[in-house]
Amino acid sequence: MADSFQPDRIQKLEDLKASGVDPYPATPPASRAMAADVLATFENCVGDEVTLCGRVMARRGYGKLAFLDLADQSGRIQAVMEKALLSPEDFSLLKMMNLGDLVEITGELKPTQKGQPSVYGKSMRILTKALLDPPAKWQGLQDTELRARMRYVDLFSNDEVRQRFQKRSAIMSAMRRVFEKHAFLEVETPVLHPLYGGANARPFTTHHNALDMGLYLRIAPELYLKRLLVGGMERVYEFARVFRNEGLSNRHNPEFTMLEFYQAFTDYRTMIDLTESLVAAGAQAAGLEPKGGKLLTTFRGKEYDLTAPFQRVRWADAFENKVGCSPTDTSAVLAKLKEEDIQASSSEGYGWWKAVNDLFERLVEPTLQGPVFVIDYPAAICPLAKPIAEDPVWAERFEFFLGGMEIANAFSELNDPQKQLENFQAQVAEATNDPESPNAVDHDYIRALAYGMPPAGGCGIGMDRLIMVLLGVDTIRDVLLFPHMRPETEEAE
């Protein structure tokens, strides 16, 4: 890597050192202003002295006068570096400065002759000497692969990218305020699990040396969060980093953020209301403004109205509408399964209904642009959800679709320990045929339920997918600061 440092920058680094200047000083500025704050109040602050710190993104003029574009997290501002206003030592630093260097400039605020708000430098200090060239001034970092791999460059060279991640943070903050309004507690649960569960997915495995035991990176925080309901923490949520050993796509990353929340003494209907509130809060934080009474976002060329309430449709009705037969018509469904080359067991249990749901996912889900709640799923494929009392073939579960993607999944939580044990045992029995099913019963969770878990509703929202839609971004890696990437080849290096 050292061989790739730009020679001219190495020379200027040595020149700085030879002149007695530390190119990486440890002493921070006593105080600093942010570019956006200065620009917002500029008219009332002309003549004030401020200190600004940031990266030099552009330079114009030489000789006795130079104009620098200085960028910090909040935005950019112009610095005017005039020889008459600077000490000879500070002015000489301009000769040893490159684009991309981080500098500290103190000076007076006033507009240029053309009226541009600027800081007229009276002193300057180099805070960090950059040894690699930044991307070209007007193009930024264009290669999509490099942008994801070198996010640190993408952020400072493309303003819209940095603003996107600032909006991501704002969306999550807005959701936290919704939970605070409803008296939820934010909690943290383990990332390393002795058993994996709470979802069907392949886990990442690891090993604890001191205890000589295998562990799994969590695929969901659900079972630990529901243990908290048993403990009397009646409203809890977690922005959980979860891990699933699956492939990469424009909507999948092996590591992603799941928002899960649980509320005692309620059901999945309350989760619908909360989900609508969270989506609305996130949309407003993303900068979406109502137009004609509608809260609109554009995603992959299609416009979506995020004004609640959202559409609701029963799973069975959506199935019959798109597949052309009732999901309980076994012979007709079997013909459709054969037509789609989906294998199914002959029983009416988990294996059968999983195949029927595979048919749903293939033929129905691509048509669910949303926003829409699909409610009342087959109980056989919902081992953690309560069956509908009047018709236990179906479970009190919904999935929320938006932008053609599943965004959220929710249940009225099963709190019968005997029924939950039966469901876990059935899942484990299927594990040989389904590598994504849990391979062991979580007996501690059953013990927790045996102490009594209140009736509750719970929901999980895939934050990265939701943020994609709210910000109109096509691929998941563009809303992840550091998405998983294939290894760099020697040629790419």
C-alpha positions as CSV (number, residue, x, y, z in Angstrom):
1,M,0.0,0.0,0.0
2,A,2.8,2.4,0.8
3,D,4.0,2.1,-2.8
4,S,0.8,3.7,-4.0
5,F,1.2,6.9,-2.1
6,Q,1.5,9.8,-4.5
7,P,5.1,10.9,-4.8
8,D,4.3,14.6,-4.9
9,R,2.3,14.3,-1.7
10,I,5.1,12.5,0.0
11,Q,7.4,15.3,-1.0
12,K,5.1,17.9,0.4
13,L,4.8,15.9,3.6
14,E,8.6,16.0,3.9
15,D,8.6,19.7,3.2
16,L,6.1,20.3,6.0
17,K,8.3,18.3,8.4
18,A,11.4,20.1,7.3
19,S,9.7,23.5,8.0
20,G,8.9,22.4,11.5
21,V,5.2,21.7,10.9
22,D,3.6,18.6,12.3
23,P,1.4,17.2,9.5
24,Y,-0.7,15.2,12.0
25,P,-0.9,17.5,15.1
26,A,-2.6,16.1,18.2
27,T,-3.9,19.4,19.5
28,P,-7.5,20.0,18.4
29,P,-8.9,23.5,17.8
30,A,-10.1,25.3,20.9
31,S,-13.5,25.7,19.3
32,R,-15.0,25.4,15.8
33,A,-18.1,26.4,13.8
34,M,-19.9,24.2,11.2
35,A,-20.2,25.4,7.7
36,A,-24.0,25.0,7.5
37,D,-24.5,27.0,10.7
38,V,-22.2,29.8,9.5
39,L,-24.0,30.0,6.2
40,A,-27.5,29.9,7.8
41,T,-26.7,32.9,10.1
42,F,-24.2,34.7,7.8
43,E,-26.0,38.0,7.3
44,N,-26.2,38.5,11.0
45,C,-22.6,37.5,11.7
46,V,-20.6,39.5,9.1
47,G,-17.5,40.7,10.8
48,D,-17.4,37.9,13.3
49,E,-14.3,35.7,13.7
50,V,-14.8,31.9,13.4
51,T,-12.7,28.8,13.2
52,L,-13.6,26.2,10.6
53,C,-12.2,22.7,10.2
54,G,-12.7,20.6,7.1
55,R,-11.4,18.9,4.0
56,V,-10.1,21.0,1.1
57,M,-12.3,19.9,-1.9
58,A,-11.3,22.6,-4.4
59,R,-8.8,25.4,-4.9
60,R,-8.8,28.3,-7.3
61,G,-6.2,31.0,-7.8
62,Y,-2.5,31.1,-6.8
63,G,0.0,33.9,-6.2
64,K,-1.2,36.3,-3.5
65,L,-4.8,35.0,-3.4
66,A,-6.3,31.6,-3.2
67,F,-9.9,30.4,-2.8
68,L,-10.6,27.1,-1.1
69,D,-13.8,25.1,-0.8
70,L,-13.8,23.7,2.7
71,A,-16.1,20.8,3.4
72,D,-17.3,19.4,6.8
73,Q,-20.1,17.1,7.8
74,S,-22.7,19.8,7.4
75,G,-21.7,21.2,4.0
76,R,-19.2,23.5,2.2
77,I,-18.1,27.1,2.6
78,Q,-15.5,29.2,0.8
79,A,-12.3,30.3,2.4
80,V,-10.4,33.2,1.0
81,M,-6.7,33.0,1.6
82,E,-5.1,36.4,1.0
83,K,-1.4,36.9,1.5
84,A,-1.8,40.3,3.1
85,L,-4.0,38.8,5.9
86,L,-1.8,35.7,6.7
87,S,1.5,35.4,8.3
88,P,4.3,34.3,5.9
89,E,4.5,30.9,7.6
90,D,0.8,30.3,7.2
91,F,0.6,31.5,3.7
92,S,3.5,29.3,2.8
93,L,1.4,26.3,3.8
94,L,-0.6,26.7,0.7
95,K,2.4,25.6,-1.4
96,M,2.5,22.4,0.6
97,M,-1.2,21.7,0.7
98,N,-3.1,19.3,-1.6
99,L,-6.7,18.7,-2.3
100,G,-8.1,16.3,0.3
101,D,-6.0,17.7,3.1
102,L,-7.8,18.5,6.3
103,V,-7.1,22.0,7.6
104,E,-8.1,24.5,10.3
105,I,-8.8,28.1,9.2
106,T,-9.6,31.0,11.5
107,G,-10.8,34.3,10.0
108,E,-13.4,37.0,9.5
109,L,-16.8,36.3,7.9
110,K,-17.6,38.6,5.0
111,P,-18.9,38.3,1.5
112,T,-16.7,38.5,-1.6
113,Q,-17.2,41.3,-4.1
114,K,-19.5,38.9,-5.9
115,G,-21.5,38.5,-2.7
116,Q,-20.4,34.9,-1.9
117,P,-20.4,34.2,1.9
118,S,-16.8,33.5,2.8
119,V,-14.3,33.3,5.7
120,Y,-11.2,35.5,5.1
121,G,-8.4,33.5,6.6
122,K,-6.2,35.1,9.2
123,S,-4.5,31.8,10.3
124,M,-4.3,28.3,8.9
125,R,-3.1,25.0,10.2
126,I,-2.8,21.6,8.4
127,L,-4.5,19.0,10.6
128,T,-4.0,16.0,8.3
129,K,-1.9,15.5,5.2
130,A,-3.7,13.3,2.7
131,L,-1.3,10.9,0.8
132,L,-3.8,9.9,-1.9
133,D,-5.6,12.0,-4.5
134,P,-9.4,12.5,-4.0
135,P,-11.7,11.9,-6.9
136,A,-11.9,14.4,-9.7
137,K,-13.6,17.7,-8.6
138,W,-16.8,17.6,-10.6
139,Q,-17.2,13.8,-11.0
140,G,-16.9,12.5,-7.5
141,L,-16.4,8.8,-7.1
142,Q,-18.5,7.3,-9.9
143,D,-17.7,3.5,-10.0
144,T,-20.6,1.9,-8.1
145,E,-18.3,-1.0,-6.9
146,L,-15.6,1.4,-5.6
147,R,-18.2,3.6,-4.0
148,A,-19.5,0.7,-1.8
149,R,-16.0,-0.6,-1.2
150,M,-14.4,2.7,-0.4
151,R,-17.3,4.4,1.4
152,Y,-14.9,6.6,3.3
153,V,-14.1,8.3,-0.1
154,D,-17.7,8.1,-1.3
155,L,-18.9,10.1,1.7
156,F,-16.6,13.1,1.4
157,S,-16.6,13.2,-2.4
158,N,-20.4,12.9,-3.0
159,D,-22.5,15.2,-0.9
160,E,-25.8,13.4,-1.7
161,V,-24.3,10.2,-0.3
162,R,-23.4,11.8,3.0
163,Q,-26.8,13.4,3.2
164,R,-28.5,10.0,2.5
165,F,-26.8,8.5,5.6
166,Q,-27.7,11.6,7.7
167,K,-31.3,11.0,6.7
168,R,-31.0,7.3,7.6
169,S,-30.0,8.4,11.1
170,A,-32.9,10.9,11.2
171,I,-35.3,8.2,10.2
172,M,-34.2,6.0,13.1
173,S,-34.3,8.9,15.5
174,A,-37.9,9.7,14.5
175,M,-38.9,6.1,15.1
176,R,-37.4,6.3,18.5
177,R,-39.6,9.3,19.3
178,V,-42.7,7.3,18.3
179,F,-41.7,4.6,20.8
180,E,-41.0,7.1,23.5
181,K,-44.4,8.6,22.9
182,H,-45.9,5.1,23.6
183,A,-43.7,4.4,26.7
184,F,-41.5,1.8,25.1
185,L,-38.1,0.9,26.5
186,E,-35.1,0.5,24.1
187,V,-33.2,-2.6,25.1
188,E,-30.2,-4.6,24.0
189,T,-30.2,-8.4,23.8
190,P,-27.4,-10.9,23.0
191,V,-25.9,-11.1,19.6
192,L,-24.2,-14.5,20.3
193,H,-26.9,-17.2,20.7
194,P,-26.4,-20.8,22.0
195,L,-29.4,-21.8,19.7
196,Y,-30.7,-20.0,16.7
197,G,-34.4,-19.2,16.3
198,G,-37.0,-16.5,15.9
199,A,-36.8,-16.9,12.1
200,N,-36.0,-19.4,9.4
201,A,-32.5,-18.6,8.1
202,R,-29.1,-20.1,7.8
203,P,-26.9,-18.9,10.7
204,F,-23.3,-17.9,10.9
205,T,-21.5,-20.1,13.4
206,T,-18.6,-19.3,15.8
207,H,-16.9,-20.8,18.8
208,H,-16.4,-19.6,22.4
209,N,-12.9,-20.8,23.4
210,A,-13.2,-20.3,27.2
211,L,-16.4,-22.3,27.4
212,D,-15.6,-24.6,24.5
213,M,-19.0,-24.2,23.0
214,G,-20.5,-23.4,19.6
215,L,-22.5,-20.2,19.2
216,Y,-24.5,-18.6,16.5
217,L,-24.7,-14.9,15.4
218,R,-28.3,-14.1,15.9
219,I,-30.7,-14.4,13.0
220,A,-33.4,-12.5,15.1
221,P,-33.7,-11.0,18.6
222,E,-37.3,-12.2,19.0
223,L,-37.0,-14.9,21.6
224,Y,-34.9,-12.8,24.0
225,L,-37.2,-9.8,23.6
226,K,-40.2,-11.9,24.5
227,R,-38.4,-13.2,27.6
228,L,-38.4,-9.6,28.7
229,L,-42.2,-9.6,28.4
230,V,-42.2,-12.5,30.8
231,G,-40.0,-10.4,33.2
232,G,-42.6,-7.6,33.2
233,M,-41.0,-5.2,30.7
234,E,-44.3,-4.7,28.8
235,R,-43.1,-2.5,25.9
236,V,-39.7,-3.1,24.4
237,Y,-37.9,-2.4,21.2
238,E,-34.4,-3.0,19.7
239,F,-32.6,-1.8,16.6
240,A,-30.8,-5.1,16.3
241,R,-28.0,-6.0,14.0
242,V,-28.8,-9.5,12.7
243,F,-26.9,-11.9,10.6
244,R,-28.1,-14.5,8.0
245,N,-25.8,-16.7,6.0
246,E,-27.4,-16.0,2.6
247,G,-26.5,-14.6,-0.8
248,L,-26.1,-11.0,-1.9
249,S,-28.7,-9.2,-4.0
250,N,-30.2,-5.7,-4.3
251,R,-32.4,-6.4,-1.3
252,H,-30.2,-8.9,0.7
253,N,-27.0,-8.3,2.8
254,P,-25.8,-11.0,5.2
255,E,-25.7,-8.3,8.0
256,F,-28.6,-5.9,8.3
257,T,-30.6,-3.9,10.8
258,M,-33.9,-5.3,12.1
259,L,-36.2,-3.2,14.3
260,E,-38.2,-5.5,16.6
261,F,-40.8,-4.3,19.1
262,Y,-43.2,-6.1,21.4
263,Q,-46.1,-4.8,23.5
264,A,-47.9,-6.8,26.2
265,F,-51.7,-7.0,26.5
266,T,-52.3,-6.4,22.8
267,D,-52.2,-8.3,19.5
268,Y,-51.2,-8.0,15.8
269,R,-53.8,-5.3,15.2
270,T,-52.0,-2.9,17.4
271,M,-48.8,-3.8,15.5
272,I,-50.5,-2.7,12.3
273,D,-51.2,0.7,13.9
274,L,-47.7,1.1,15.2
275,T,-46.2,0.1,11.9
276,E,-48.2,2.8,10.1
277,S,-47.1,5.4,12.7
278,L,-43.4,4.3,12.3
279,V,-43.5,4.5,8.5
280,A,-45.1,7.9,8.6
281,A,-42.5,9.2,11.1
282,G,-39.7,7.8,9.0
283,A,-41.1,9.3,5.8
284,Q,-41.3,12.8,7.3
285,A,-37.7,12.4,8.7
286,A,-36.6,11.4,5.2
287,G,-37.8,14.8,4.0
288,L,-41.0,13.6,2.2
289,E,-43.6,16.3,2.3
290,P,-47.4,15.8,1.8
291,K,-48.6,16.7,-1.7
292,G,-52.3,17.1,-2.3
293,G,-53.0,15.4,1.0
294,K,-50.8,12.4,0.2
295,L,-47.4,11.4,1.6
296,L,-45.6,10.3,-1.6
297,T,-42.2,8.6,-2.3
298,T,-40.8,7.4,-5.6
299,F,-39.0,4.1,-5.6
300,R,-37.7,2.3,-8.8
301,G,-39.7,4.6,-11.0
302,K,-43.0,4.0,-9.2
303,E,-44.8,6.4,-6.8
304,Y,-46.1,5.1,-3.5
305,D,-48.6,6.8,-1.2
306,L,-47.6,6.4,2.4
307,T,-50.7,8.0,3.8
308,A,-52.2,5.7,6.5
309,P,-54.3,3.6,6.7
310,F,-52.7,1.1,4.3
311,Q,-54.6,-1.5,2.4
312,R,-55.3,-4.9,4.2
313,V,-55.9,-8.2,2.4
314,R,-56.2,-11.7,3.7
315,W,-53.5,-14.2,2.6
316,A,-56.1,-16.6,1.4
317,D,-57.9,-14.0,-0.7
318,A,-54.6,-12.8,-2.2
319,F,-53.7,-16.4,-3.0
320,E,-57.0,-17.2,-4.7
321,N,-57.0,-14.0,-6.6
322,K,-53.6,-14.5,-8.2
323,V,-53.1,-18.3,-8.2
324,G,-56.7,-19.0,-9.3
325,C,-57.8,-21.5,-6.6
326,S,-58.5,-21.6,-2.9
327,P,-55.4,-22.5,-0.8
328,T,-57.6,-25.1,1.0
329,D,-58.5,-26.8,-2.3
330,T,-55.8,-29.5,-2.0
331,S,-56.2,-31.1,-5.5
332,A,-56.1,-27.7,-7.3
333,V,-53.2,-26.5,-5.3
334,L,-51.3,-29.7,-5.9
335,A,-51.7,-29.2,-9.7
336,K,-50.4,-25.7,-9.3
337,L,-47.4,-26.9,-7.3
338,K,-46.6,-29.5,-10.0
339,E,-47.0,-26.8,-12.7
340,E,-44.4,-24.6,-10.8
341,D,-42.2,-27.6,-10.0
342,I,-42.5,-27.0,-6.2
343,Q,-42.1,-30.2,-4.2
344,A,-44.7,-30.8,-1.4
345,S,-45.4,-33.5,1.1
346,S,-48.8,-35.2,1.0
347,S,-49.7,-34.2,4.6
348,E,-51.5,-31.1,5.7
349,G,-48.7,-30.1,8.1
350,Y,-45.7,-27.8,8.0
351,G,-44.2,-29.4,4.8
352,W,-47.4,-29.0,2.8
353,W,-48.2,-25.5,3.9
354,K,-44.6,-24.4,3.4
355,A,-44.9,-25.5,-0.2
356,V,-48.2,-23.7,-0.6
357,N,-46.5,-20.5,0.8
358,D,-43.6,-21.1,-1.6
359,L,-46.3,-20.9,-4.4
360,F,-47.6,-17.7,-2.8
361,E,-44.1,-16.2,-2.7
362,R,-43.5,-17.0,-6.3
363,L,-46.9,-16.0,-7.9
364,V,-48.4,-13.5,-5.4
365,E,-45.6,-11.6,-3.7
366,P,-44.2,-10.0,-6.9
367,T,-47.6,-8.3,-7.4
368,L,-47.7,-6.9,-3.9
369,Q,-46.3,-3.4,-4.6
370,G,-48.0,-2.0,-1.5
371,P,-48.2,-0.4,0.9
372,V,-50.3,-3.4,1.9
373,F,-50.7,-5.6,5.0
374,V,-51.2,-9.3,4.1
375,I,-53.0,-10.8,7.1
376,D,-53.9,-14.2,8.5
377,Y,-51.2,-16.6,7.2
378,P,-51.4,-20.4,7.4
379,A,-50.9,-21.4,11.0
380,A,-48.7,-24.4,10.1
381,I,-45.9,-22.0,8.9
382,C,-46.2,-19.6,11.9
383,P,-44.8,-21.6,14.8
384,L,-44.5,-18.4,17.0
385,A,-47.9,-17.0,16.2
386,K,-51.3,-17.5,17.8
387,P,-53.9,-19.4,15.7
388,I,-57.1,-17.6,15.0
389,A,-59.5,-18.9,17.6
390,E,-62.5,-19.2,15.2
391,D,-60.5,-20.9,12.5
392,P,-57.2,-22.3,13.7
393,V,-56.0,-23.2,10.2
394,W,-54.9,-19.5,10.0
395,A,-52.7,-17.5,12.4
396,E,-52.8,-13.9,13.6
397,R,-49.9,-12.8,11.5
398,F,-49.3,-10.1,8.9
399,E,-46.5,-9.2,6.5
400,F,-46.2,-5.7,5.3
401,F,-45.2,-5.1,1.7
402,L,-43.9,-1.9,0.2
403,G,-42.0,-1.3,-3.0
404,G,-42.6,-4.9,-4.0
405,M,-40.6,-6.1,-1.0
406,E,-41.5,-7.7,2.3
407,I,-40.7,-4.9,4.9
408,A,-42.3,-6.2,8.1
409,N,-43.5,-9.4,9.8
410,A,-45.7,-9.5,12.9
411,F,-47.7,-11.8,15.1
412,S,-50.1,-12.0,17.9
413,E,-47.5,-13.9,19.9
414,L,-48.0,-17.5,20.9
415,N,-47.8,-17.7,24.7
416,D,-49.0,-21.3,25.3
417,P,-45.9,-23.2,26.4
418,Q,-47.2,-26.6,25.5
419,K,-48.3,-25.5,22.0
420,Q,-45.0,-23.7,21.5
421,L,-43.0,-26.8,22.5
422,E,-45.0,-28.9,20.0
423,N,-44.3,-26.3,17.3
424,F,-40.5,-26.2,18.1
425,Q,-40.4,-30.0,18.0
426,A,-42.1,-30.0,14.6
427,Q,-39.6,-27.5,13.3
428,V,-36.7,-29.6,14.5
429,A,-38.2,-32.6,12.9
430,E,-38.2,-30.7,9.6
431,A,-34.6,-29.5,10.0
432,T,-33.2,-32.4,8.0
433,N,-35.3,-31.4,5.0
434,D,-35.1,-27.6,5.6
435,P,-31.6,-26.3,6.5
436,E,-33.1,-23.0,7.5
437,S,-35.3,-24.5,10.3
438,P,-33.9,-24.4,13.9
439,N,-32.1,-27.7,14.7
440,A,-32.8,-27.7,18.4
441,V,-35.6,-26.9,20.8
442,D,-35.0,-23.8,22.9
443,H,-36.1,-25.3,26.2
444,D,-35.1,-22.1,28.1
445,Y,-37.6,-20.2,26.1
446,I,-40.3,-22.8,26.8
447,R,-39.4,-22.5,30.5
448,A,-39.9,-18.7,30.3
449,L,-43.3,-19.1,28.7
450,A,-44.2,-21.6,31.5
451,Y,-43.8,-18.8,34.0
452,G,-46.4,-16.8,32.1
453,M,-46.0,-14.4,29.1
454,P,-48.8,-11.9,28.8
455,P,-50.8,-11.8,25.5
456,A,-48.7,-9.6,23.2
457,G,-48.2,-8.3,19.7
458,G,-44.7,-8.3,18.2
459,C,-43.3,-7.0,14.9
460,G,-40.0,-6.9,13.0
461,I,-39.2,-4.3,10.4
462,G,-36.3,-4.6,7.9
463,M,-34.9,-1.1,8.3
464,D,-32.6,-1.2,5.4
465,R,-35.4,-2.1,2.9
466,L,-37.7,0.5,4.4
467,I,-35.0,3.2,4.1
468,M,-34.4,2.2,0.5
469,V,-38.0,3.0,-0.3
470,L,-38.2,6.1,1.7
471,L,-35.0,7.5,0.1
472,G,-35.7,6.2,-3.4
473,V,-32.5,4.1,-3.5
474,D,-32.5,1.0,-5.8
475,T,-30.1,-1.3,-4.0
476,I,-29.6,-2.2,-0.3
477,R,-25.9,-1.6,-0.4
478,D,-26.5,2.1,-1.0
479,V,-28.2,2.5,2.4
480,L,-25.5,0.5,4.2
481,L,-22.3,2.3,5.2
482,F,-20.2,-0.8,4.7
483,P,-22.1,-3.5,2.8
484,H,-20.6,-6.9,2.5
485,M,-18.4,-7.1,-0.6
486,R,-16.6,-9.8,-2.5
487,P,-12.8,-9.8,-1.9
488,E,-10.8,-7.4,-4.0
489,T,-8.8,-9.1,-6.8
490,E,-5.1,-8.3,-7.2
491,E,-6.0,-6.7,-10.5
492,A,-8.5,-4.3,-8.7
493,E,-5.8,-3.4,-6.2
